[in-house]
Amino acid sequence: KTGDLLDKSKFGVKVDSAEVVNLLKEGKLDLYNINGKKLSYDSFFKPTAYMEAECFLLGKKELGLLYAAGELAPYSEGATYVVIHLK
């Protein structure tokens, strides 16, 4: 059901933090705060190498990769997530 944390490998999603950053820079992923506000990505922010994003279901064809506050946006934005569109 939507909102539950999931194992992204079950959906064939293989995205590491470096790839997420590159896709955000290229504008191929959208970044949101936990309240659903769309954010602009600033390349100053880079997830820590050891950090693994949590994954949750947004809808039938979308997964959200959840990141801790300060990983992809200013700490004041709180937790953030990127949207992965499934095929």
DSSP file (Angstrom, degrees, kcal/mol; ACC not computed):
  #  RESIDUE AA STRUCTURE BP1 BP2  ACC     N-H-->O    O-->H-N    N-H-->O    O-->H-N    TCO  KAPPA ALPHA  PHI   PSI    X-CA   Y-CA   Z-CA
    1    1 A K    >         0   0    0      0, 0.0     3,-1.5     0, 0.0    56,-0.3   0.000 360.0 360.0 360.0 155.2    0.0    0.0    0.0
    2    2 A T  T 3   +     0   0    0      1,-0.2    56,-0.2    54,-0.1     3,-0.1  -0.254 360.0  28.3 -63.7 145.6    1.2    3.5   -0.6
    3    3 A G  T 3  S+     0   0    0     54,-2.2    -1,-0.2     1,-0.3     2,-0.2   0.119  87.8 123.1  92.6 -20.6    3.4    5.1    2.1
    4    4 A D    <   -     0   0    0     -3,-1.5    53,-1.0    53,-0.1    -1,-0.3  -0.485  69.4-110.2 -73.3 143.7    4.9    1.8    3.3
    5    5 A L  E     -A   56   0A   0     51,-0.2     2,-0.3    -2,-0.2    51,-0.3  -0.537  44.9-173.6 -72.7 140.5    8.7    1.5    3.2
    6    6 A L  E     -A   55   0A   0     49,-3.3     2,-0.8    -2,-0.2    49,-0.7  -0.816  34.5-104.8-132.4 166.7    9.8   -1.0    0.6
    7    7 A D    >   -     0   0    0     -2,-0.3     3,-1.7     1,-0.1     4,-0.3  -0.877  29.7-155.0 -91.8 110.4   12.9   -2.8   -0.8
    8    8 A K  G > >S+     0   0    0     -2,-0.8     5,-1.8     1,-0.3     3,-1.6   0.751  87.3  69.8 -63.5 -23.8   13.6   -0.9   -4.0
    9    9 A S  G > 5S+     0   0    0      1,-0.3     3,-1.4     3,-0.2    -1,-0.3   0.789  87.9  65.6 -64.4 -25.4   15.4   -3.9   -5.5
   10   10 A K  G < 5S+     0   0    0     -3,-1.7    -1,-0.3     1,-0.3    -2,-0.2   0.691 103.5  47.2 -67.6 -17.1   12.1   -5.7   -5.7
   11   11 A F  G < 5S-     0   0    0     -3,-1.6    -1,-0.3    -4,-0.3    -2,-0.2   0.301 119.5-109.1-104.6   6.5   11.1   -3.0   -8.3
   12   12 A G  T < 5 +     0   0    0     -3,-1.4     2,-0.7     1,-0.2    -3,-0.2   0.697  68.9 148.4  73.9  18.9   14.3   -3.3  -10.3
   13   13 A V      < +     0   0    0     -5,-1.8     2,-0.5     2,-0.0    -1,-0.2  -0.789  19.2 173.3 -92.3 117.1   15.4    0.1   -9.1
   14   14 A K        +     0   0    0     -2,-0.7     2,-0.5    -3,-0.1    -1,-0.0  -0.811  18.6 146.5-124.4  88.7   19.2    0.3   -8.8
   15   15 A V        -     0   0    0     -2,-0.5     2,-0.2     4,-0.0    -7,-0.1  -0.986  26.7-163.7-128.7 122.3   20.1    3.9   -8.0
   16   16 A D     >  -     0   0    0     -2,-0.5     4,-2.2     1,-0.1     3,-0.2  -0.564  38.2-101.2 -98.5 171.2   23.0    4.9   -5.8
   17   17 A S  H  > S+     0   0    0     34,-0.3     4,-2.2     1,-0.2     5,-0.1   0.845 120.9  54.2 -63.0 -35.3   23.5    8.4   -4.2
   18   18 A A  H  > S+     0   0    0      1,-0.2     4,-2.2     2,-0.2    -1,-0.2   0.900 109.7  47.9 -65.2 -39.7   26.0    9.5   -6.9
   19   19 A E  H  > S+     0   0    0     -3,-0.2     4,-2.6     2,-0.2    -2,-0.2   0.890 109.0  53.7 -68.2 -38.9   23.5    8.7   -9.6
   20   20 A V  H  X S+     0   0    0     -4,-2.2     4,-2.3     2,-0.2    -2,-0.2   0.933 109.4  48.9 -58.9 -46.1   20.7   10.5   -7.8
   21   21 A V  H  X S+     0   0    0     -4,-2.2     4,-2.5     2,-0.2    -2,-0.2   0.930 111.9  48.6 -60.4 -46.5   22.9   13.6   -7.6
   22   22 A N  H  X S+     0   0    0     -4,-2.2     4,-2.0     1,-0.2    -1,-0.2   0.913 112.3  48.2 -61.2 -43.2   23.7   13.4  -11.3
   23   23 A L  H  <>S+     0   0    0     -4,-2.6     5,-2.5     2,-0.2     6,-1.0   0.855 111.1  50.8 -67.7 -34.7   20.1   13.0  -12.3
   24   24 A L  H ><5S+     0   0    0     -4,-2.3     3,-1.0    -5,-0.2    17,-0.2   0.921 109.6  50.6 -65.5 -43.6   19.0   15.9  -10.1
   25   25 A K  H 3<5S+     0   0    0     -4,-2.5    -2,-0.2     1,-0.3    -1,-0.2   0.878 111.5  48.4 -60.2 -38.5   21.7   18.1  -11.7
   26   26 A E  T 3<5S-     0   0    0     -4,-2.0    -1,-0.3    -5,-0.2    -2,-0.2   0.517 114.2-118.6 -80.5  -5.5   20.4   17.1  -15.1
   27   27 A G  T < 5S+     0   0    0     -3,-1.0    -3,-0.2    -4,-0.4    -2,-0.1   0.688  80.8 121.8  76.1  18.3   16.9   17.8  -14.1
   28   28 A K      < +     0   0    0     -5,-2.5     2,-0.4    -6,-0.2    -4,-0.2   0.566  68.7  48.3 -90.8 -10.0   15.8   14.2  -14.7
   29   29 A L  S    S-     0   0    0     -6,-1.0     2,-0.4    -9,-0.1    -2,-0.1  -0.961  78.1-134.6-125.7 147.7   14.6   13.7  -11.2
   30   30 A D        -     0   0    0     53,-0.4    53,-1.3    -2,-0.4     2,-0.4  -0.837  15.2-149.2-102.0 142.0   12.3   15.9   -9.1
   31   31 A L  E     +CB  39  82A   0      8,-0.6     8,-3.3    -2,-0.4     2,-0.3  -0.919  18.8 175.8-113.3 133.2   13.1   16.8   -5.5
   32   32 A Y  E     -CB  38  81A   0     49,-2.6    49,-2.5    -2,-0.4     6,-0.2  -0.948  27.6-124.4-133.0 152.3   10.5   17.4   -2.8
   33   33 A N  E >   - B   0  80A   0      4,-2.2     3,-2.5    -2,-0.3    47,-0.2  -0.457  47.3 -93.1 -84.6 173.9   10.4   18.1    0.9
   34   34 A I  T 3  S+     0   0    0     45,-1.6    46,-0.1    43,-0.5    44,-0.1   0.679 126.2  60.3 -65.4 -16.6    8.3   15.8    3.0
   35   35 A N  T 3  S-     0   0    0      2,-0.1    -1,-0.3     0, 0.0     3,-0.1   0.397 121.4-104.9 -88.9   2.6    5.3   18.2    2.7
   36   36 A G  S <  S+     0   0    0     -3,-2.5     2,-0.4     1,-0.3    -2,-0.1   0.527  70.2 148.0  88.3   6.1    5.3   17.7   -1.1
   37   37 A K        -     0   0    0      1,-0.1    -4,-2.2    -4,-0.0    -1,-0.3  -0.639  50.0-123.9 -76.7 124.9    6.9   21.1   -1.9
   38   38 A K  E     -C   32   0A   0     -2,-0.4     2,-0.3    -6,-0.2    -6,-0.3  -0.519  32.1-160.8 -71.3 133.3    9.0   20.9   -5.0
   39   39 A L  E     -C   31   0A   0     -8,-3.3    -8,-0.6    -2,-0.2     2,-0.4  -0.818  18.0-122.1-115.7 153.0   12.6   22.0   -4.4
   40   40 A S        -     0   0    0     -2,-0.3     2,-0.4   -10,-0.1   -10,-0.0  -0.792  33.7-122.0 -88.8 136.4   15.4   23.2   -6.6
   41   41 A Y        -     0   0    0     -2,-0.4     2,-0.5   -17,-0.2    32,-0.1  -0.652  20.9-160.5 -82.7 133.6   18.5   21.1   -6.2
   42   42 A D    >   -     0   0    0     30,-0.5     3,-2.2    -2,-0.4   -17,-0.1  -0.968  17.8-139.2-112.0 124.0   21.7   22.9   -5.2
   43   43 A S  T 3  S+     0   0    0     -2,-0.5    -1,-0.1     1,-0.3   -18,-0.0   0.551  94.4  81.5 -65.1  -5.5   24.9   21.0   -6.0
   44   44 A F  T 3  S+     0   0    0     28,-0.1     2,-0.5     1,-0.0    -1,-0.3   0.836  82.7  74.6 -62.1 -31.6   26.3   22.0   -2.6
   45   45 A F    <   +     0   0    0     -3,-2.2    26,-0.1    27,-0.2    27,-0.1  -0.727  58.5 165.9 -92.0 126.2   24.3   19.2   -1.1
   46   46 A K        -     0   0    0     -2,-0.5    26,-0.1    24,-0.2     3,-0.1  -0.993  36.4-117.3-137.9 128.9   25.6   15.7   -1.6
   47   47 A P        -     0   0    0      0, 0.0    24,-0.1     0, 0.0     2,-0.1  -0.295  41.9 -96.6 -61.3 148.8   24.4   12.6    0.2
   48   48 A T    >   -     0   0    0      1,-0.1     3,-1.5     2,-0.1   -31,-0.1  -0.388  32.7-117.8 -65.8 147.2   27.0   10.9    2.3
   49   49 A A  T 3  S+     0   0    0      1,-0.3   -32,-0.2    -3,-0.1    -1,-0.1   0.819 112.7  47.7 -59.0 -34.6   28.6    7.9    0.5
   50   50 A Y  T 3  S+     0   0    0      2,-0.0    -1,-0.3   -33,-0.0     2,-0.2   0.593  87.1 111.6 -84.0  -9.2   27.4    5.4    3.1
   51   51 A M    <   -     0   0    0     -3,-1.5     2,-0.5     1,-0.0   -34,-0.3  -0.442  49.1-164.2 -72.6 132.5   23.8    6.7    3.1
   52   52 A E        -     0   0    0     -2,-0.2     2,-0.1   -36,-0.1   -36,-0.1  -0.978  19.1-127.6-117.3 124.8   21.1    4.4    1.7
   53   53 A A        -     0   0    0     -2,-0.5     2,-0.2     1,-0.1    14,-0.2  -0.406  16.6-125.4 -71.8 143.6   17.8    6.0    0.8
   54   54 A E  E     - D   0  66A   0     12,-1.6    12,-3.0    -2,-0.1     2,-0.4  -0.552  26.1-140.2 -78.5 155.4   14.6    4.4    2.1
   55   55 A C  E     +AD   6  65A   0    -49,-0.7   -49,-3.3    10,-0.2     2,-0.3  -0.961  22.5 174.9-124.2 136.3   12.0    3.6   -0.6
   56   56 A F  E     -AD   5  64A   0      8,-2.4     8,-3.4    -2,-0.4     2,-0.4  -0.985  33.6-107.9-140.9 153.8    8.3    4.1   -0.4
   57   57 A L  E     + D   0  63A   0    -53,-1.0   -54,-2.2   -56,-0.3     6,-0.2  -0.660  28.6 176.1 -84.1 126.0    5.4    3.7   -2.9
   58   58 A L  E     -     0   0A   0      4,-2.3     2,-0.3    -2,-0.4     5,-0.2   0.772  65.6 -41.3 -95.7 -34.0    3.8    6.9   -4.1
   59   59 A G  E >  S- D   0  62A   0      3,-1.4     3,-0.8   -58,-0.1    -1,-0.3  -0.908  82.7 -55.1-172.1-166.9    1.4    5.4   -6.6
   60   60 A K  T 3  S+     0   0    0     -2,-0.3     3,-0.0     1,-0.2    -1,-0.0   0.853 133.5  22.1 -60.5 -36.3    1.1    2.7   -9.2
   61   61 A K  T 3  S+     0   0    0     26,-0.1    25,-2.8    24,-0.0     2,-0.4   0.112 112.1  77.3-121.7  21.0    4.0    3.9  -11.2
   62   62 A E  E <   -DE  59  85A   0     -3,-0.8    -4,-2.3    23,-0.2    -3,-1.4  -0.995  47.1-171.1-139.9 137.4    6.1    5.9   -8.8
   63   63 A L  E     -DE  57  84A   0     21,-2.6    21,-3.4    -2,-0.4     2,-0.5  -0.921  16.5-142.9-116.2 148.4    8.5    5.2   -6.0
   64   64 A G  E     -DE  56  83A   0     -8,-3.4    -8,-2.4    -2,-0.4     2,-0.7  -0.943   3.7-150.5-109.6 133.6    9.9    7.8   -3.6
   65   65 A L  E     -DE  55  82A   0     17,-2.6    17,-1.7    -2,-0.5     2,-0.4  -0.922  21.1-147.2-101.9 115.5   13.5    7.6   -2.4
   66   66 A L  E     -DE  54  81A   0    -12,-3.0   -12,-1.6    -2,-0.7     2,-0.3  -0.680  15.6-171.7 -92.1 131.2   13.6    9.2    1.1
   67   67 A Y  E     - E   0  80A   0     13,-3.6    13,-2.0    -2,-0.4     3,-0.1  -0.916  26.5-106.4-122.3 148.0   16.6   11.1    2.3
   68   68 A A    >   -     0   0    0     -2,-0.3     3,-2.0    11,-0.2     4,-0.5  -0.260  52.2 -78.2 -67.5 156.2   17.4   12.5    5.8
   69   69 A A  T 3  S+     0   0    0      1,-0.3     6,-0.2     2,-0.1    10,-0.2  -0.293 119.1  21.7 -54.1 135.4   17.3   16.3    6.4
   70   70 A G  T 3  S+     0   0    0      8,-0.5    -1,-0.3     3,-0.5   -24,-0.2   0.301  96.7  98.6  88.3  -8.8   20.4   18.0    5.1
   71   71 A E  S <  S+     0   0    0     -3,-2.0    -2,-0.1     3,-0.1     8,-0.1   0.923 104.2   3.2 -77.1 -44.7   21.3   15.3    2.6
   72   72 A L  S    S+     0   0    0     -4,-0.5   -30,-0.5     1,-0.2   -27,-0.2   0.434 134.8  18.4-121.7  -3.3   19.8   16.9   -0.6
   73   73 A A  S    S-     0   0    0      5,-0.1    -3,-0.5   -32,-0.1    -1,-0.2  -0.948 101.7 -55.6-156.9 169.0   18.5   20.3    0.6
   74   74 A P    >   -     0   0    0      0, 0.0     3,-2.3     0, 0.0    -4,-0.4  -0.202  51.0-117.7 -53.4 145.2   19.0   22.7    3.5
   75   75 A Y  G >  S+     0   0    0      1,-0.3     3,-1.9    -6,-0.2    -4,-0.1   0.814 112.4  68.3 -53.9 -33.0   18.3   21.1    6.9
   76   76 A S  G 3  S+     0   0    0      1,-0.3    -1,-0.3    -7,-0.1     3,-0.1   0.699  90.3  62.4 -64.4 -18.7   15.4   23.5    7.3
   77   77 A E  G <  S-     0   0    0     -3,-2.3   -43,-0.5     1,-0.2    -1,-0.3   0.619  99.0-149.1 -79.1 -12.7   13.5   21.7    4.5
   78   78 A G    <   -     0   0    0     -3,-1.9    -8,-0.5    -4,-0.4    -1,-0.2  -0.369  52.2  -3.0  77.3-160.3   13.5   18.6    6.6
   79   79 A A  S    S-     0   0    0    -10,-0.2   -45,-1.6    -3,-0.1     2,-0.3  -0.316  73.4-161.9 -62.5 148.5   13.5   15.1    5.1
   80   80 A T  E     -BE  33  67A   0    -13,-2.0   -13,-3.6   -47,-0.2     2,-0.3  -0.846   7.9-162.9-128.3 165.2   13.4   15.1    1.3
   81   81 A Y  E     -BE  32  66A   0    -49,-2.5   -49,-2.6    -2,-0.3     2,-0.3  -0.995  10.8-143.8-147.0 153.9   12.6   12.6   -1.4
   82   82 A V  E     -BE  31  65A   0    -17,-1.7   -17,-2.6    -2,-0.3     2,-0.5  -0.872  24.7-124.0-111.8 151.5   13.1   12.1   -5.1
   83   83 A V  E     - E   0  64A   0    -53,-1.3     2,-0.5    -2,-0.3   -53,-0.4  -0.843  17.9-162.9-101.2 126.6   10.5   10.5   -7.4
   84   84 A I  E     - E   0  63A   0    -21,-3.4   -21,-2.6    -2,-0.5     2,-0.6  -0.942  13.2-144.5-106.7 122.3   11.4    7.5   -9.5
   85   85 A H  E     - E   0  62A   0     -2,-0.5   -23,-0.2   -23,-0.2     2,-0.2  -0.771  15.8-144.5 -88.9 124.4    9.0    6.7  -12.3
   86   86 A L              0   0    0    -25,-2.8   -74,-0.1    -2,-0.6   -73,-0.0  -0.541 360.0 360.0 -87.0 152.8    8.6    3.0  -12.9
   87   87 A K              0   0    0     -2,-0.2    -1,-0.1   -25,-0.0   -26,-0.1   0.439 360.0 360.0 -89.3 360.0    8.1    1.5  -16.4
